[in-house]
Amino acid sequence: MIRDKSAKKSAGKFAKNAGKEQAELPKGVIAVAPPSFRRERALIKRGIWPVAGCDEAGRGPLAGPVVAAAVILDPKRIPKGIDDSKRLAPERREELFEEICATSSFAVAFASPARIDRDNILRASLWALARSVRALPELPKHVFVDGRDKIDAPCDCDAVIGGDGIVMSIAAASIIAKVTRDRLMSALALDCPGYGFETHKGYAVPEHREALDRLGPSIHHRRFFAPVIAARLKHFPETVEPDLFTVDGEILGDISATI
């Protein structure tokens, strides 16, 4: 058998370079492939368009709404660098937010703390996701949603676990939802100073728990999350809870918007 020395040399060089690239990664960091437009493009080739992706931000916090976003990317003008919002630095998220706004169709929807209290966080999140899809300027023919649960969308729907790191449209939606919610929480910080919403965005970090224990819950806190219950009992031990299943007035805080 005749061996191709040049091919062997190239293969060796490739292996050497690959090893060098791996060595340059910080210790303990694993290279992760960015999301792709492959699933959307496969549907386009079958004549299925528009295709949307949707995701939410804010399931875990003790305060503020869940913000959901739906995005239809323009296949000819996809901003470079779209990724799961959690993998991006805040400055890069802001830049991509502006680029996605300028090149795509998208909508956002908010599930208020009152809806979260009434329906639970999962149902409120799925409601907001469905609402964001229905608020798009043009209803999609197919939607990809991050997570294991499908939503009540007016089209075919695929739930993709870890979708914000796999499907480009979902990743774009994760950026829109995250930046929108972060900006909203910074605005709520002006309305309710002292809690630090502008820094922790309502998540249960030690500074937030300390402020909650010291000040008691604000109108923006989720009443039935355990740390909020404890703070409410401390500051307002005689409070009578409203019947959230018969009084729906507070749910007027839910809105959706198309930009």
N, C-alpha and C positions, 0 to 999 in steps of 0.2 A: 504494500500500500504506500502511495506517495503522499507525504504530509505537506500541507501548505504552511511553510514557515512564517509567511507574512500573516496568515490568519491566526496562527498560534501566538505570534508576537502581539497582534492586536487584542486578542482575548486576554493575554496576560496584562497588557496595559490597561484594559477596561477593568479587570479585577482589581488592579492596583489603585486605579482612580476611585473605584467604588469603595474600596477599603478606606481610602483617604477621606472621602466624603463622610463615611460613617464615623471616622475618628474625629471629625470636626464637630459633630453633634455634641451638645452638652451631655454629660454623664446622666444616664437614666431617662433621656429623651428619645422617644421612638418617632421616626418620620411617619407622618400620616398623609395619605393622598388627599388632595382637596376635593370638594364635591364636583360632580360633572353634570353636563347637560345631556347625557346619554339617554336617559329615560324620556325626557321631553322630546328629544329629536326622533326617537323611535315612534312616538305617537304622531308627530308631525308627518313622518313618512307614510303613515297610514291614513293621512287626511284628517287627523284629530287636532283641532286647534280652535280656540286658545287653550293653553295648558297653564294651570296656576300651581303655585306652591303656597302652603300656609304654615305658620308657626306662631307660637305665643311666647310672651315673656311675663314673668311675675307669678308663677304658681306658688313659690316658696315663701315670699315675704309675709310679714305680719301686718303690713299696711299697704294701702294703695290698690288700684285695680289690676286685673289681668288685662294685658294688651295683646290682641291678636292681629296678625297682618296676613294679607293674601297678595301675592305678586305674580304678574304675568310678564316674564322677561321678553324683550325683543331679541329674537335669535341673531339678528344682525348687529345688535348694539349691546352686547353683554359686558358690563364693566369687568375689568380684570381684577383678580384678587378676591372675588366673592368667596366667603368661607363661613363656617359656623360662627355666629357672633361671639361665642365663648372663646374662640381661638384668636380673636382679633383684639388688638390694643384699642382703647377707647378713641384715640385720635383717628385710627384707621377706620373704625366703625363709622365715625362721623363723616369721613370722606366718602366712603362707599354708600352711605345713606343718601348723600346728595347726588351721587352718580346714578344710583338706582331710581331716585325720584325723577331725574332728568331723562331717563331712557326707557322706563317701564310703566306699566299700568299697575296701580296698587290701591289697596284700601285698608283701613284699620278699624277695629272695633274694640270697645272697652266693656268689661264685665266689672261692675262696681263692687265695692266691699259688701254692700247690702245684698246683691245677688249671690255673691260667694257665701255669705252667711246663710242665705235661704236655701240654695241649691247644692252646696258643697263645692269645693275647689275644682274637682274634675268636671262636673256637669257645667259649671260656669265657664270653664275654659273651653269645653267643646262647643258650648253655645256661642261664645265670642268668635271662635274659629269659623263656625258656619256663617255667622253674621258678617264677618269680613269678606268671605267669598261672595255672598249675596250683594255686598256693597260695591263690588268691582264695576267699572264702567261698562264692561261687556262680560256677561256670564261665561265662564269657561266650559269647555266640553269635558274636561278632565281635571281633577285636582289631586295633588300629592300633599298629604298632611303628616307632620312629624309625630311620631309616637306609635302606639299599638292600637289606638281607637280611631275608627272612621267617624266622619262627621255627617250631619244632616245637610248635605250639599245638593244643589239642583243639577247634579251631573255625576258621572262615575268618579269614584274616589278610591285611592290607594293609601293605606296607612303604612308608613315606612319607619321602622324603629331606628333611631339614630339618623333620621332623614336629613337633619340640618348639616350633617357632615358628609352626606352622600349625594343628595339631589340639589342641583344648583338653585332651582326656584325656591325650595324650602329654605336654603341657606340665605337667599336674598330676603325672604320673609322674616327670618330670624333677626336680621340686621335692622329691618324697618321696625319690628316690634320692640326690640331692645332699645334702640335709640329713642323711639317715641316715648317709651315708658320712663327711661332715665330722665328725659327732659321734663316729663310731667311730674315726676317725683321732686325734681329740683324746684319746680313751680309750687308744689304743695308745701315745700319747706318754708316758703315765704308766708304761706297762710298759717302754718303751724310751726313756728320757730321753736328750737330747743330739742327736737327729736333727732336731728341730723339726717333728715331724708335726703338732703342734697349729696351726702357722701355714701351712705349705705343703701339708699333707694328702698328702704323699708324692710330689708332682710334682717334676720334675727342675730345680728352681731352683738358682741358684749355691750358696745356703746348704746345701741338701740334698746337693748333689754334694760340697761341702767336708767335711761331716760324714761322708758315706759313705766318702770317701777317708781321713779321719782315724780313724774308728772301725771301719770294715769293715761288711759287711752284717749286718743283724739277721735274726731269724727271720721278720720280716714283709716282707722285701724279695723281689722277683721275681728269682729266681736267674739267668734267662737274658736279662735286659735288659742291654744293653751296659755301662752305667756300673757295674752291680752285678757283672758278670763281672770288670771291671777291678779293682774294690775287693776282690773275693774272691781273685783271683790275687795281689794285693799282700799281703794279710793271711794268707791260707791257701793258699800255693802248692802244698802237697802234698795238698790235699783231693781225694778220689775222689768223683765224682758218682754218686748213686744211679740205678738204672735206673727211670725214672719210668713206664715202660710195663708193668712187671711188679709194681712195689710201689705199692699203692694206699692204703696206710695214711694218708698225709698228707692225702688228699682228704676225710677225715672232717671237716675244717674247714668244708666247705660246708654252709650251713644255709639254710632259708627260713622265713619267718614271716608270719603274718597278724595284723594289728592291727585 
